[in-house]
Amino acid sequence: VQLVESGGGLVQPGGSLKLSCAVSGFAFTSYYMSWVRQAPGKGLEWLASIYTDGTNTYYADSVKGRFVVSRDNAKNLMFLQMNDLKSDDTAVYHCADGGGPYSGSYYPESFAEFGSWGQGTQVTVSS
């Protein structure tokens, strides 16, 4: 099982980035997929989940209206389009298999709450 994130970088406040997650080694189309992040010195924060076929998406209040999760099941890819980025969005962003129809705020105690996860990609929002 392998999940590899890409697309992070340095962006100014108000800017946009699109993250990608390439998945291999498991039945991608059978699982919810999620994005979580970890800011410096903080725990995990769930951001978004997407249903197996992409028809339903769920977002944390902190990113709702700014971030959009999507997936391409033909290519085993998941994406996170991030708009109107703020300094508080600075974190390492991870994709993970699992998750569900969460809402509001959810702070996983550890990655063990997911099936597998990637090493993450750094997003830094700064002027």
Backbone as CSV, one residue per row, in Angstrom:
resi,resn,N_x,N_y,N_z,CA_x,CA_y,CA_z,C_x,C_y,C_z
1,VAL,0.852,-1.188,0.000,0.000,0.000,0.000,0.888,1.238,0.000
2,GLN,0.560,2.153,-0.894,1.370,3.376,-0.972,0.472,4.552,-1.301
3,LEU,0.628,5.607,-0.533,-0.048,6.867,-0.795,1.035,7.941,-0.845
4,VAL,1.047,8.692,-1.924,2.088,9.697,-2.114,1.429,11.030,-2.441
5,GLU,1.654,12.006,-1.570,1.109,13.345,-1.769,2.111,14.199,-2.543
6,SER,1.588,15.153,-3.285,2.422,16.120,-3.989,1.639,17.406,-4.177
7,GLY,2.361,18.468,-4.541,1.706,19.723,-4.856,1.830,20.801,-3.802
8,GLY,2.457,20.484,-2.679,2.626,21.494,-1.647,3.663,22.524,-2.044
9,GLY,3.797,23.537,-1.205,4.775,24.574,-1.482,4.486,25.822,-0.683
10,LEU,5.150,26.903,-1.080,4.980,28.202,-0.431,4.012,29.039,-1.250
11,VAL,3.026,29.598,-0.592,2.025,30.419,-1.270,1.688,31.608,-0.385
12,GLN,1.337,32.712,-1.014,0.954,33.904,-0.270,-0.479,33.792,0.248
13,PRO,-0.784,34.482,1.318,-2.182,34.493,1.795,-3.129,34.909,0.668
14,GLY,-4.233,34.204,0.599,-5.194,34.443,-0.471,-4.951,33.630,-1.717
15,GLY,-3.829,32.972,-1.775,-3.487,32.180,-2.949,-4.121,30.802,-2.942
16,SER,-3.772,30.017,-3.955,-4.349,28.678,-4.137,-3.249,27.658,-4.393
17,LEU,-3.548,26.432,-4.037,-2.710,25.286,-4.351,-3.615,24.090,-4.603
18,LYS,-3.128,23.158,-5.407,-3.857,21.910,-5.618,-2.944,20.750,-5.244
19,LEU,-3.357,19.992,-4.253,-2.612,18.818,-3.822,-3.130,17.576,-4.539
20,SER,-2.236,16.638,-4.747,-2.598,15.351,-5.338,-2.162,14.225,-4.412
21,CYS,-2.879,13.124,-4.508,-2.536,11.925,-3.747,-2.612,10.752,-4.709
22,ALA,-1.488,10.123,-4.953,-1.434,8.954,-5.830,-1.452,7.703,-4.965
23,VAL,-2.350,6.803,-5.304,-2.581,5.626,-4.455,-2.286,4.357,-5.230
24,SER,-1.674,3.398,-4.560,-1.456,2.090,-5.165,-1.475,1.025,-4.079
25,GLY,-1.777,-0.178,-4.483,-1.672,-1.302,-3.560,-2.930,-1.703,-2.835
26,PHE,-4.044,-1.011,-3.062,-5.301,-1.447,-2.472,-6.443,-0.994,-3.373
27,ALA,-7.618,-1.477,-3.060,-8.794,-1.231,-3.904,-9.303,0.180,-3.669
28,PHE,-8.661,1.127,-4.314,-8.929,2.552,-4.117,-10.409,2.864,-4.231
29,THR,-11.071,2.269,-5.203,-12.465,2.629,-5.467,-13.421,2.116,-4.402
30,SER,-12.944,1.312,-3.474,-13.804,0.746,-2.447,-13.797,1.527,-1.148
31,TYR,-13.003,2.576,-1.081,-12.799,3.246,0.198,-13.144,4.735,0.135
32,TYR,-13.735,5.200,1.243,-13.668,6.633,1.488,-12.185,7.021,1.485
33,MET,-11.917,8.233,1.063,-10.575,8.795,1.174,-10.673,10.140,1.884
34,SER,-9.607,10.494,2.562,-9.639,11.719,3.372,-8.335,12.495,3.259
35,TRP,-8.445,13.748,3.599,-7.274,14.615,3.788,-7.247,15.033,5.260
36,VAL,-6.078,14.968,5.837,-5.860,15.462,7.191,-4.592,16.299,7.173
37,ARG,-4.445,17.160,8.153,-3.244,17.973,8.223,-2.729,18.046,9.657
38,GLN,-1.467,18.403,9.748,-0.848,18.592,11.049,-0.025,19.867,11.017
39,ALA,-0.491,20.859,11.744,0.232,22.118,11.836,1.389,21.972,12.824
40,PRO,2.370,22.852,12.726,3.523,22.760,13.621,3.103,22.775,15.093
41,GLY,3.545,21.786,15.839,3.261,21.732,17.262,1.845,21.340,17.623
42,LYS,1.056,20.915,16.646,-0.343,20.559,16.902,-0.627,19.129,16.472
43,GLY,-1.786,18.637,16.844,-2.214,17.301,16.467,-2.838,17.266,15.105
44,LEU,-3.395,16.122,14.761,-4.026,15.952,13.461,-5.363,16.668,13.409
45,GLU,-5.681,17.179,12.244,-6.979,17.798,11.992,-7.553,17.185,10.719
46,TRP,-8.717,16.580,10.819,-9.405,16.096,9.624,-9.913,17.285,8.831
47,LEU,-9.762,17.237,7.504,-10.182,18.333,6.644,-11.354,17.970,5.746
48,ALA,-11.277,16.810,5.106,-12.276,16.463,4.115,-12.275,14.969,3.857
49,SER,-13.438,14.445,3.512,-13.567,13.057,3.070,-14.402,13.015,1.810
50,ILE,-14.159,11.991,1.008,-14.901,11.819,-0.227,-15.323,10.366,-0.336
51,TYR,-16.574,10.164,-0.720,-17.135,8.833,-0.845,-16.463,8.088,-1.994
52,THR,-16.683,6.774,-2.014,-15.985,5.912,-2.966,-16.102,6.369,-4.417
53,ASP,-17.304,6.797,-4.801,-17.494,7.182,-6.205,-17.441,8.692,-6.412
54,GLY,-17.097,9.399,-5.358,-16.949,10.839,-5.474,-18.233,11.631,-5.422
55,THR,-19.360,10.953,-5.230,-20.637,11.662,-5.274,-20.908,12.490,-4.029
56,ASN,-20.304,12.134,-2.937,-20.520,12.873,-1.699,-19.191,13.298,-1.089
57,THR,-19.168,14.529,-0.630,-17.969,15.078,0.002,-18.348,15.734,1.322
58,TYR,-17.397,15.772,2.211,-17.640,16.272,3.565,-16.423,17.094,3.984
59,TYR,-16.701,18.194,4.684,-15.630,19.126,5.010,-15.685,19.570,6.466
60,ALA,-14.510,19.826,7.003,-14.428,20.473,8.304,-14.861,21.932,8.165
61,ASP,-15.406,22.477,9.226,-15.845,23.872,9.191,-14.696,24.811,8.846
62,SER,-13.489,24.440,9.246,-12.338,25.326,9.051,-11.974,25.510,7.575
63,VAL,-12.425,24.599,6.716,-12.052,24.696,5.298,-13.255,24.726,4.363
64,LYS,-14.436,24.556,4.909,-15.637,24.527,4.071,-15.773,25.833,3.310
65,GLY,-16.030,25.711,2.024,-16.160,26.882,1.174,-14.846,27.344,0.564
66,ARG,-13.738,26.820,1.064,-12.424,27.197,0.518,-11.715,26.014,-0.140
67,PHE,-11.910,24.835,0.388,-11.236,23.631,-0.125,-12.260,22.743,-0.837
68,VAL,-11.781,22.053,-1.870,-12.624,21.110,-2.601,-11.858,19.802,-2.792
69,VAL,-12.458,18.703,-2.349,-11.851,17.390,-2.522,-12.492,16.710,-3.722
70,SER,-11.681,15.994,-4.478,-12.183,15.249,-5.633,-11.312,14.012,-5.825
71,ARG,-11.777,13.121,-6.687,-11.002,11.910,-6.950,-11.195,11.484,-8.398
72,ASP,-10.199,10.807,-8.913,-10.246,10.223,-10.251,-10.010,8.732,-10.085
73,ASN,-11.082,7.977,-10.030,-10.957,6.548,-9.748,-10.274,5.786,-10.880
74,ALA,-10.344,6.314,-12.084,-9.679,5.646,-13.205,-8.161,5.698,-13.068
75,LYS,-7.679,6.718,-12.354,-6.230,6.906,-12.223,-5.741,6.731,-10.785
76,ASN,-6.625,6.310,-9.890,-6.261,6.140,-8.480,-5.647,7.406,-7.891
77,LEU,-6.310,8.512,-8.134,-5.833,9.800,-7.649,-6.911,10.496,-6.830
78,MET,-6.473,11.244,-5.843,-7.354,12.128,-5.094,-6.707,13.505,-5.077
79,PHE,-7.549,14.525,-5.010,-7.058,15.893,-5.083,-7.650,16.737,-3.952
80,LEU,-6.952,17.807,-3.637,-7.488,18.815,-2.727,-7.155,20.185,-3.314
81,GLN,-8.168,20.838,-3.834,-8.017,22.199,-4.327,-8.204,23.143,-3.156
82,MET,-7.194,23.937,-2.881,-7.221,24.823,-1.729,-7.190,26.270,-2.211
83,ASN,-8.212,27.011,-1.864,-8.332,28.401,-2.281,-8.368,29.325,-1.068
84,ASP,-8.085,30.592,-1.303,-8.127,31.594,-0.241,-7.338,31.120,0.988
85,LEU,-6.125,30.704,0.739,-5.314,30.149,1.812,-4.954,31.208,2.846
86,LYS,-4.872,30.765,4.093,-4.573,31.636,5.221,-3.332,31.110,5.944
87,SER,-2.730,31.948,6.738,-1.528,31.520,7.459,-1.822,30.310,8.352
88,ASP,-3.042,30.234,8.867,-3.416,29.094,9.723,-3.481,27.780,8.946
89,ASP,-3.447,27.847,7.638,-3.459,26.622,6.832,-2.065,26.012,6.698
90,THR,-1.057,26.688,7.207,0.292,26.150,7.159,0.362,24.841,7.947
91,ALA,0.761,23.782,7.268,0.756,22.451,7.878,1.342,21.452,6.897
92,VAL,1.547,20.244,7.389,1.836,19.114,6.514,0.501,18.437,6.206
93,TYR,0.219,18.249,4.936,-1.050,17.695,4.482,-0.855,16.236,4.078
94,HIS,-1.707,15.391,4.623,-1.636,13.963,4.374,-2.928,13.465,3.756
95,CYS,-2.804,12.521,2.839,-3.981,11.795,2.404,-4.034,10.463,3.150
96,ALA,-5.233,9.941,3.302,-5.415,8.707,4.057,-6.605,7.951,3.520
97,ASP,-6.554,6.637,3.617,-7.741,5.882,3.224,-8.592,5.659,4.461
98,GLY,-9.878,5.840,4.245,-10.805,5.807,5.365,-11.436,7.163,5.560
99,GLY,-12.038,7.324,6.696,-12.799,8.533,6.947,-14.275,8.246,6.746
100,GLY,-15.051,9.295,6.630,-16.487,9.105,6.485,-17.210,10.426,6.467
101,PRO,-18.518,10.364,6.665,-19.334,11.585,6.570,-19.239,12.437,7.827
102,TYR,-18.018,12.845,8.150,-17.842,13.706,9.300,-18.340,15.115,8.980
103,SER,-18.506,15.878,10.046,-18.864,17.279,9.866,-18.348,18.061,11.064
104,GLY,-18.348,19.366,10.922,-17.885,20.206,12.020,-16.381,20.133,12.168
105,SER,-15.940,19.674,13.297,-14.519,19.551,13.584,-14.236,18.144,14.079
106,TYR,-13.142,17.589,13.598,-12.760,16.251,14.031,-11.251,16.188,14.079
107,TYR,-10.755,15.792,15.224,-9.317,15.745,15.430,-8.919,14.302,15.765
108,PRO,-8.491,13.547,14.773,-8.079,12.163,15.033,-6.950,12.116,16.055
109,GLU,-7.010,11.131,16.911,-5.936,11.001,17.894,-4.635,10.555,17.243
110,SER,-4.744,9.770,16.192,-3.554,9.323,15.482,-3.942,8.824,14.101
111,PHE,-2.937,8.558,13.282,-3.190,8.012,11.957,-3.770,6.603,12.036
112,ALA,-3.677,5.973,13.168,-4.215,4.619,13.313,-5.722,4.579,13.107
113,GLU,-6.355,5.728,13.143,-7.789,5.788,12.871,-8.090,5.639,11.387
114,PHE,-7.040,5.629,10.576,-7.196,5.428,9.146,-6.496,4.137,8.749
115,GLY,-6.800,3.632,7.553,-6.192,2.387,7.122,-4.722,2.553,6.811
116,SER,-4.423,3.525,5.975,-3.043,3.823,5.621,-2.984,5.298,5.248
117,TRP,-1.780,5.840,5.180,-1.630,7.274,4.962,-0.270,7.548,4.338
118,GLY,-0.157,8.707,3.737,1.098,9.080,3.114,1.990,9.890,4.040
119,GLN,3.190,10.196,3.550,4.179,10.935,4.345,3.857,12.422,4.424
120,GLY,3.038,12.893,3.524,2.600,14.274,3.591,3.367,15.202,2.665
121,THR,2.776,16.354,2.423,3.398,17.413,1.642,3.228,18.724,2.401
122,GLN,4.297,19.498,2.472,4.290,20.731,3.266,3.602,21.864,2.502
123,VAL,2.702,22.529,3.174,2.072,23.738,2.655,2.406,24.872,3.617
124,THR,2.999,25.910,3.082,3.345,27.079,3.888,2.681,28.299,3.282
125,VAL,1.890,28.976,4.092,1.182,30.173,3.643,1.813,31.362,4.354
126,SER,2.496,32.177,3.581,3.225,33.295,4.168,3.491,34.346,3.115
127,SER,3.518,35.597,3.560,3.868,36.683,2.644,5.357,36.956,2.705
